[in-house]
């Protein structure tokens, strides 16, 4: 069984960079892989979404993101009314989110707000979910089950995460 290579290391072992298929990925190559979500605008990418009962969740992004431009936001609604947006302002995601990609194809986005830790879990071969952990000592972590077929593992998504400086391996 082979290991999926997502990064390469310099000869001296100093710097990690994603493989070429990630660093050269373009919107034009992958635009048909991103499905719309009512919480993300027509000019935005839906990088991750979930519908659970009367609630809808989405991780939305501008089409281009760097450390100093573009934005990413997590949004949650109930009965079609947005109840939660993080961060409140559209701004570059560095310092707000952490992205992780694993050799087995799984990926996740993490952020904290008001003492709560949120993790958008996107397994390659299973249904995704949202994990919400309350502040220490204030209850148990909850898991909100979602469907599969997310886009956190797409090369263009991974390029956005790297360019934004939120890929935790870098």
C-alpha positions in Angstrom: 0.0 0.0 0.0 1.5 3.3 -1.1 1.5 6.5 0.9 0.0 9.6 -0.8 2.7 12.3 -1.1 1.2 15.8 -0.6 4.4 17.6 0.2 8.1 17.5 -0.8 11.1 18.5 1.2 14.2 20.2 0.1 17.5 18.2 -0.1 18.5 19.9 3.1 15.2 19.1 4.8 14.5 22.7 5.5 11.3 23.8 3.8 8.1 22.0 2.9 6.1 22.8 -0.2 3.1 21.1 -1.7 3.6 18.9 -4.7 3.3 20.6 -8.1 -0.2 19.3 -8.7 -1.3 21.4 -5.8 0.8 24.6 -6.3 -0.2 24.8 -10.0 -3.9 23.9 -9.5 -6.2 26.5 -11.0 -9.9 27.6 -10.6 -10.5 26.7 -14.2 -9.3 23.1 -13.7 -11.6 22.5 -10.7 -14.6 24.8 -10.9 -17.0 22.0 -11.7 -16.1 20.2 -8.5 -17.5 23.0 -6.2 -21.2 22.7 -5.6 -23.3 25.8 -4.6 -24.7 26.3 -1.2 -27.3 28.9 -0.2 -25.0 30.2 2.5 -22.2 31.0 0.0 -22.6 33.7 -2.7 -22.4 33.1 -6.4 -18.9 34.7 -6.5 -17.7 32.4 -3.6 -16.6 28.8 -3.4 -18.3 26.3 -1.1 -15.3 24.5 0.3 -17.4 22.4 2.7 -21.1 22.2 3.5 -23.6 20.2 5.7 -27.3 20.0 6.1 -28.6 18.6 9.3 -32.3 18.8 10.0 -33.3 22.5 9.8 -29.7 23.7 9.9 -27.3 24.4 7.1 -23.5 24.9 7.6 -21.0 26.0 5.0 -17.3 27.0 4.8 -17.2 29.7 2.1 -14.2 31.3 0.4 -13.3 33.9 -2.2 -12.0 32.3 -5.3 -8.5 33.5 -4.6 -6.9 33.7 -1.2 -3.5 34.7 0.0 -2.0 35.7 3.4 -3.1 39.3 2.7 -6.1 39.1 0.4 -9.3 37.2 0.0 -11.3 35.6 2.8 -12.8 32.4 4.2 -15.8 32.2 6.5 -17.8 29.6 8.3 -21.5 30.2 8.3 -24.4 28.5 10.0 -28.2 29.0 9.5 -31.4 27.6 10.9 -34.5 27.6 8.7 -32.6 29.7 6.1 -31.7 32.5 8.5 -27.9 32.9 9.1 -27.3 32.7 12.9 -23.5 32.5 13.1 -20.7 33.8 10.9 -17.0 33.3 11.8 -15.1 35.5 11.5 -17.7 38.3 11.4 -15.7 40.3 8.8 -14.5 39.0 5.5 -10.7 39.0 5.9 -7.7 36.8 5.0 -8.0 33.6 7.0 -4.5 33.5 8.5 -4.9 33.4 12.3 -8.6 32.4 12.1 -8.4 28.9 10.7 -6.1 25.9 10.6 -6.2 23.4 7.8 -4.9 19.8 8.0 -4.5 17.3 5.2 -3.5 13.7 6.1 -1.7 11.1 4.0 -4.9 8.9 4.0 -6.8 11.6 2.1 -8.7 13.0 5.1 -8.8 16.7 5.8 -10.1 19.1 8.4 -10.6 22.8 9.2 -10.4 24.0 12.8 -11.2 27.3 14.5 -12.1 28.6 18.0 -14.8 31.1 18.9 -15.9 32.1 22.4 -14.0 29.2 24.0 -15.6 26.6 21.7 -13.4 24.5 19.4 -15.0 23.7 16.0 -13.6 21.0 13.6 -15.0 20.4 10.1 -14.1 16.8 9.5 -13.8 15.6 5.9 -12.8 12.0 5.6 -12.0 10.8 2.1 -14.1 7.5 2.4 -16.7 8.3 5.0 -19.4 10.9 5.7 -18.1 14.3 7.1 -19.1 15.9 10.3 -18.8 18.9 12.6 -17.2 18.5 16.0 -18.0 21.2 18.6 -16.1 21.0 21.9 -17.2 23.4 24.6 -14.8 25.2 26.9 -13.0 22.9 29.3 -15.3 21.5 32.0 -18.5 22.8 30.4 -19.9 19.7 28.9 -19.2 17.1 26.3 -18.1 17.4 22.6 -21.0 17.0 20.2 -20.8 15.6 16.7 -23.1 16.7 13.9 -23.2 14.1 11.1 -23.1 15.4 7.5 -22.9 13.8 4.1 -19.8 13.0 2.0 -18.4 14.4 -1.2 -16.8 17.4 0.2 -14.0 19.4 -1.4 -11.3 19.9 1.3 -9.1 17.4 -0.5 -9.2 18.9 -3.9 -5.9 20.3 -5.2 -7.3 23.8 -5.7 -8.7 23.9 -2.2 -5.3 22.7 -0.9 -3.6 25.4 -2.9 -5.9 28.0 -1.3 -5.1 26.7 2.1 -1.3 26.8 1.4 -1.5 30.3 -0.2 -3.5 31.6 2.8 -0.9 30.3 5.2 -3.3 28.1 7.2 -2.1 24.6 6.2 -0.7 23.5 9.5 2.2 21.5 8.0 3.7 24.7 6.7 
